[in-house]
Amino acid sequence: MPNIGPLEIAIVLIIVLIIFGPKRLPELGRSMGRGIREFRSSVTGKNREDSPGSPESRELAGSSTSGDTTPEDEPVQGEVVSDKKS
């Protein structure tokens, strides 16, 4: 198996900088970080929505204060349509 040294890493980083440019590198890093986090959470079985401290779970827990269900509490299926015309 070939060893990857600092010279090879530097060459790859220079090629990436030339291809994408300095303005797009932070965006690429953020998207790669999100992808790695999502992959890691899917492999381990952890989901942020299931954790008790997440804002989504607090919002869902506080949404139904009474036993009555209203049309707003029922799940809606369908396609999202925007009213704005471009």
C-alpha positions as CSV (number, residue, x, y, z in Angstrom):
1,M,0.0,0.0,0.0
2,P,1.5,3.4,-1.0
3,N,2.4,5.9,1.7
4,I,1.0,9.4,1.3
5,G,3.5,12.0,2.6
6,P,3.3,15.7,3.1
7,L,4.5,16.4,-0.5
8,E,1.6,14.5,-2.0
9,I,-0.9,16.2,0.3
10,A,0.5,19.6,-0.6
11,I,0.2,18.8,-4.3
12,V,-3.5,17.7,-3.9
13,L,-4.3,20.8,-1.9
14,I,-2.7,23.0,-4.6
15,I,-4.7,21.3,-7.3
16,V,-8.0,21.7,-5.3
17,L,-7.2,25.4,-4.8
18,I,-6.6,25.9,-8.5
19,I,-9.8,24.0,-9.5
20,F,-12.2,25.6,-7.0
21,G,-10.6,28.9,-6.0
22,P,-10.1,30.4,-2.6
23,K,-13.7,31.7,-2.3
24,R,-15.3,28.3,-2.6
25,L,-13.0,26.4,-0.3
26,P,-14.8,27.3,3.0
27,E,-18.1,26.3,1.5
28,L,-16.6,22.9,0.4
29,G,-15.2,22.3,3.8
30,R,-18.5,23.0,5.6
31,S,-20.4,20.7,3.2
32,M,-17.8,17.9,3.7
33,G,-18.0,18.3,7.4
34,R,-21.8,18.1,7.3
35,G,-21.6,15.0,5.1
36,I,-19.2,13.3,7.4
37,R,-21.3,14.1,10.5
38,E,-24.4,12.8,8.8
39,F,-22.6,9.6,7.7
40,R,-21.2,9.1,11.2
41,S,-24.6,9.6,12.9
42,S,-26.3,7.2,10.4
43,V,-23.7,4.5,11.0
44,T,-23.8,4.8,14.8
45,G,-27.6,5.1,14.8
46,K,-27.7,8.4,16.6
47,N,-30.2,11.0,15.4
48,R,-30.2,14.6,16.6
49,E,-34.0,14.7,16.5
50,D,-34.2,11.8,19.0
51,S,-32.0,13.5,21.6
52,P,-34.0,15.2,24.4
53,G,-32.0,18.4,24.2
54,S,-32.5,19.2,20.5
55,P,-34.7,22.1,19.5
56,E,-36.7,19.9,17.2
57,S,-37.7,17.5,19.9
58,R,-38.6,20.3,22.3
59,E,-40.7,21.9,19.6
60,L,-42.4,18.5,18.9
61,A,-42.9,17.8,22.6
62,G,-44.5,21.2,23.3
63,S,-46.8,21.2,20.2
64,S,-49.5,18.9,21.5
65,T,-50.5,20.3,25.0
66,S,-54.0,18.8,25.0
67,G,-55.3,15.4,23.8
68,D,-57.4,17.0,21.1
69,T,-55.9,16.9,17.6
70,T,-56.5,19.8,15.3
71,P,-55.9,19.9,11.6
72,E,-52.6,21.8,12.3
73,D,-51.3,18.9,14.4
74,E,-52.0,16.2,11.8
75,P,-49.2,15.4,9.3
76,V,-49.6,16.7,5.8
77,Q,-48.5,14.8,2.8
78,G,-48.0,16.3,-0.6
79,E,-45.8,18.6,-2.6
80,V,-44.6,22.0,-1.4
81,V,-45.7,24.7,-3.7
82,S,-44.4,28.2,-3.5
83,D,-46.6,31.2,-4.2
84,K,-43.7,33.3,-5.4
85,K,-43.2,33.6,-9.1
86,S,-39.7,34.1,-10.3
